[in-house]
Amino acid sequence: MKRLLLLTAAFLASPAAAQSVAITHARVVIGDGSAPIEDATVVIRGGRVVAAGKGVAVPADVPVVDAGGRFVTPGIVAGFTRMGLVEVDGVDEANDEAAGNSPFHASIDIALAINPATSAIALNRAEGITRAVVAPGTRGSIFAGQGAIIDLGSDPDSVTVPRAFQFMEWGESGARAAGGSRPAAITAFRDALKAAQAYARAPGAYLDQGRDVLVNRADAVALGAVVTGKVPLLIHVERASDMRALIALRGEFPALRMVFVGASEGWLVARELAAAKIPVIASALNDLPEAFESIAATQSNVGRMKAAGVLVGIGTIGDNEARQARLEKQYAGNLVALHHVPGASGLSWDQAFAAITGDAAEAVGMGGDIGTLRPGRRGDVVIWDGDPLELGTAVVSVYVDGVKQSLATRQSELLKRYRQPGEAALPKAYER
């Protein structure tokens, strides 16, 4: 325990500064859907990618790491999580996902509540994840609040972009939150966005009717950024007809930047999604419907949407999303395998890796900053000891903003302590 406390103290005491590094002799994956580049170089200066490719010159003042022919990729972007908000699900004091008794909903801002010392952050960093989309949960309203983009670096400043998006529940869960039916959710959605429009037009004239009003002033301010298109609206929706309803509702609020999350039946409306230019953060392999709204779920969902021209990233909503974002690389690998199954629709290797890096970032409007090794992007880089989409592959090194990260986790420290403990090394309670 003393060792773990010392590790935590060191973590809290040492904020990381952006650094420079060049990684040479690498099998470089840019993360944009292009093929790996053999014997290539990645140069990061001041925490940003300067160049990545074959024949890239290494500046004399930049430290060099020889990858020895290994895969070098952008860090994985966890497309939908609740990482940093939850440590123990069943303990209210350790679970900040949702606030059932709050008078505020859309205005809830999770950024200051993110705990970078949460054990899941170190665990997922050691698995090659460097950034995560973190969303609040809903209780009592279809609107959950404002989510953030975070980094998984081992320093206390984890929030990359606060108030990066609004998150909303639709379909069955949205109906429950709105009072019990989809028509109630549609009415709540329209009313809230019209209130936000009214506030955006004349903030001083907006009448705040107190704690019990459907949209109070704080929520109207937050939704104003949504209805004017300043931030995207991430919507958890699974059923095809619910997606069509949302597409129709966007006709009333044309500035909305909708992003669908989950989308188990997305393949049924793939052409409409592509035409409406609505990105999807999909659950990769849903094929056993857990609810009436996902009866048409199929493992070919992502492949069919991608083939129709939909921008698809991968997330983990409803899949232990507070801890297990690391499963995204396994899911991407499964989609590659599905690509070779007769009659099924999966993804090529290049497409699958982009779905957990560049496309996931692009879906939430962050493609210009994270997710790929294109020049100007953040220096989030992972060196792997094999194919990153294979189960047996491990991480060799992780860099966040060019800073090399610790791969230690609570689990690895416990393993060191108890693998071959000496008699004197054990706490008193372990003597018997």
N, C-alpha and C positions, 0 to 999 in steps of 0.2 A: 504493500500500500504506500509506503514511504516513497518508493521509486516512482509510482504513478503520480503521487502528489508533486514530486519534483518536476516530472515531465509537464504536468499541467501548469506549474508556476513558470517554467521556462517558456511555455507556449504563450502565456498571458503577458510576459514581460518583453517579448521581442517581436515587434511589428516588422514585417518584411518590406524591403524596398525593392523596386523593380531593378533587374540586373541584366547583364549581357552574357551570352554564351553562343558558341557555334557548335553544331553537332554534324560531324562529317561521316562519310562512308555509311550512309543510311539508306534504307529502303523507305523513302518518304511518301506518305499519304497526305495529300493536301486537305482532304475532307470535303471537297466540293463535288464528289461523284466521279472525279477523274481517276485514272489508273495509277497504281504506285510507281514511283520514279526510282530506278535503281541507282546505286552509288551516288546519292545526292547529298546536299548540304542544306541545313537550316541555320540561318543567322538571326539571332535575337539581340537587339541593342536597346537598352533602356526599357526593357520589359515588353517591347513590341517586335513583331516579326519584320525583319528588313527584307529578307529574301529566302526562298525555298525552292530548290530545284537542282538540276545537274549543272556543273560548271560554275557554281556560285563561289565568288572569291570571299575568303575569310579575312576580315580586318585584322591588322597586326596586334591590336590592343584587346582583342576579344578572346577569352579563354576557350579552348577547344576540347570537345569530348568526342572520342572516336566511337561510333555506334557499332562498328564491326559487322556491318551488313544487316543489322537488326531493323525491324519495323520502327519507324519514328512517325508519330501521328499527332494531330491536334488532340488536346484533352477531350474526353467525352463530355458532352453537354447533357445533363439529366433533364429531359424535356418536361417533366412534371413531377414534383416531389412536395413533401412537407418537411424536408430535412432542416434541422436546426430549430424546429418548433416543438418537436416531440422527443422525449427521452423514454418515458414509461407511459404507455397508452392509458392504463387504468388508474393513473394517479393524477388528479387534477392539477396539482402543483407542478407537475413535470410535463404537462400537455397544454400547449398554447395554440392548438390548431383552430379552435372555434370558441365563440363566446355566446352562449345561449341566452344570457340574461342582460346583454348589453342593449342600450337604445340605439347604438350605432351599428351599421352594417357595411355599406359600400365604402364608408370613410375609414374603416379599420385599416391601419397601416402596420404590417408585420415587421418592417425593417428593423426597428429598434429592439424587437423581441427575439431576433435570431441569436441563438447561442452557438458561437463557433467552436466551443469546447464539447458540444454534443458528440457522443461516441460514434455516431453514424457518419459524421463528416470525415474523421480520420480513416474509418473503415472504407468508405467509398473512394477517398483520395488514393489509398493504397491499391485500389482496383482501376485506377486510371481516369477517374472522373474529376474534372477540374472546375466546372461551373454547374450550377443547378438553378432551375426555375422552381421557386418556392411559393406555394399558394396557400391561403387560409382556407378553412372549411366553413360551411354554412350551418347556421342554426337560427331559425325564425325569420329568414328572408331568402329570396332567391340570390341576393348579392352577398358574397362572402367578405369582400374587402380587397385591398390593394396588395398584390404580391410583389416579390422582389427577385432579382437575379443576384446570386451570391457566388463567390469563389470558395474553393475548398482548401485554400492555403492554410498553413499552420501558423496563423497570426490572428490577432483579435479583430481586425478590420475586414470582415467577410462580405459586406454588402457592396456589390458592384453597381447596381442600379436600384434604388428604392422606388416604390410606387411605379413599378415598371408596367403593370397591367392591372385590370380589374378581373376578378374571378366570379363566375356565376354558375349556379346549378339550374339545369333545365330537365325536361323529361319527367321521370317518376320522382326523383329527389326534389326537383324544382317544384313539382306539383304539391308535394307534401309541405315544403317550406312556405308555399304561398297560401296554404289553407286547405288543400285537399284535391285540387284538380288542375289539369292543364289550362283550361280557360281562365282559372284564377291566376295562374302564373303569367299568362299572356297579358291579362289586365294589369297585373303588378309591373310587368316589364314596360308596357306602354306608359303607364302613369309615372313611373320613376324617371324614365328618359324625358318625358314632357316636362316634368318638374325641373330636371337638370337643364333642359333648354331654356326654360323660363329664368332660371338663376343665371345662366350664361349671358342672356340678353340684358338682364337688369339685376345685378346682385343686390343693390341697395333696396330694391322694391320687393325682394323675396320675403314672404311671410313665413317665419319659422313658428310652427304651431305647437312646439314642445316635444317631449319625449315620446309621445304615443303616435305622432304623425308618421305616415308611411315613409316619407322622405324628409328627414330633418335637414337643416342648413348644411351641416357637415357632410352628410351623404350627397346632397345636391352638388356641393363643390367637387367631390370626388367623381361623381357621375358626369359632371360637366366636361372633364377631361376625356371621358369615354364617348359621349354623344357628339363631341366636336372632332373626334378622331386623333386626339393627341396621344392617347395610350390605347393599346389593344384590349379587347374584351375576350377573355378566355372563357369558353362556355362548355361545361360538361354535358354532353348530349350523346345518346347512344342510338336512338331509333331513327330510321330513315325519314318518317313523316315529321318528326320533331325537327330534323335538320331542314326539311323543306319549309316548315313554318318559320324558322329563324331567317332563312333566306328571304322569305316574303316580308317579314317584319323589317329587314334591313332596307327594303324599299321605302319605308316610312322615315328611316333614319339613315340616310345614305352615307354619312361620314363614318359610321361604325366600322371599326377594323376587327371583324369577328375572327376568332380562332377556335375551332372545335377540338375538344379534348375527349378522348375515349373513342367515340365514333365507331362502335362495333358494326353497325349497319351502313357504314360510309360507302361501301362498294355499290350499294343500291342507288346512291345519288351522286356517284363519282363525277359524272358529266356536269351536273348542276354545280357541284363544289368547284370544279375546275373553271367553269364559266364565270362563277361569282368570285373567283380568285380568293377563296377561303382556305387558309392552311389548316392542317390537321395535326394534332399531337396524339397519335393513335396508341391504343393498347395493342401490342404487336401480335399476340397469338390467341386472342379470344375466339374460342370455337364451341364452348359449352355454355349456352345462355344461362346466366344466373338470375335473369329477370325477364319479364314479358317484353321489355323494350330492346332486348338483344337476341331475340329468337333467331334472327337471320345471321348471327355471328358466324364467321368462317376465318380460318387461318389465312385464306387468300385475300383477306380484306385489304391489307396494306399494299400488296402487289397489284391488285386491281385498281385501287385509287391512284397509285403511282403511274400505272400504264395509261390512265385516263388524263394524266397531266396535273394531278393534285400535288401540291407541296406537302410532303408527309415527314414529320419527325416522330420519334418514339418517346413515349412517357410511361409512367407506372401508376396512373390513378387507380385506386382500389386494389393495389398490389403491393401492400406494405411500403407505401411510397415514402414513409418517413425514414426508412432505413435501407431498402434494397434496390436503390437506383442502379447499383452495380450489375444487376441482372440484364440491363439493357444490351450489353455487348453479347450476352448469351442469346437473347431474343433476336438480335440482328443476325447472329450466326445461324439461328434456326430458319430465318427467312431466306438466307442463302441456300440452305439445304432444301427448303421448300421450292426454290427456283428450279431444282432439278427433278422434282416429282411430277410425273406425267399428269396433266390435267389441273395441276395446282398453279397458283400465281405467287411467286416470291419475289426476291430482289437479287440482283447481281451483287457480288462482293462490294464493288465500288458504291453502288446505290445503298446497300445496307450500312456501310460505314458512314456514309453521308447522313443517313437517317438519325444517327446518334451523335453527330457533330454539326456539320454545316447546315443541314436542313432543319435540325432541331432549333438552332440559333436563329435561322432565317424566319421560322414560323412565328417567333415571338418578337420579331423586329430587331434582333441583335446580330444579324449576319454581318454587319459592317464592323463588328467589334470582337466577336468570339466565334469559335466553331471551326475555323479553317486556319491554314498556314499561309494565307495570302498576305502580301505586304500590308502593314498597318494594323493587323489584328494583334490582340494580346498574345504574349509569348507563353501560351499554355501548351506544353509539349509533353508527350509520353514516349519513352523508349520501352519496347516490349521484347521479351525473349523468344517470341514466336508470333504466329498469326494472332492478332488481338481478338478475333472473333472465334477462336478455338478455346474450348473449356480449359485445356491444360496450360494455356499461356499465362505467364506472370509478368507483372510490371517490374522493369529494371530501375527506371528513374521517372520521376514526375517533376515538371517545372510549372509553376504558376507565375505569370508575369516575369518569366525568365529566372525565377528563384527556385533552386532545387529544394524539394520538399522531403520531409521525413516520411518514411513508409511505415513507421511504428503505429500500431493500434493497441487498444486495450487487450485484445485477444493475443497479439504477438508478445506483449510484455508479460502477460500471465503465463504463456507457454514457456518463455525463458525462465520464469521463476519456479515453475512447478514441474518442468520436464524431468530434471534430475536434482531435486532439492536435497541439500545437506540437512542433517538433523538440526543444526543450529540456525539454519536459514528460515525455518518455518515459524509462523506466529505461535504463541503459547497454545491457542485453541486447537492446533493441529498435532499436538503431542500424542493424542490417543485416537 
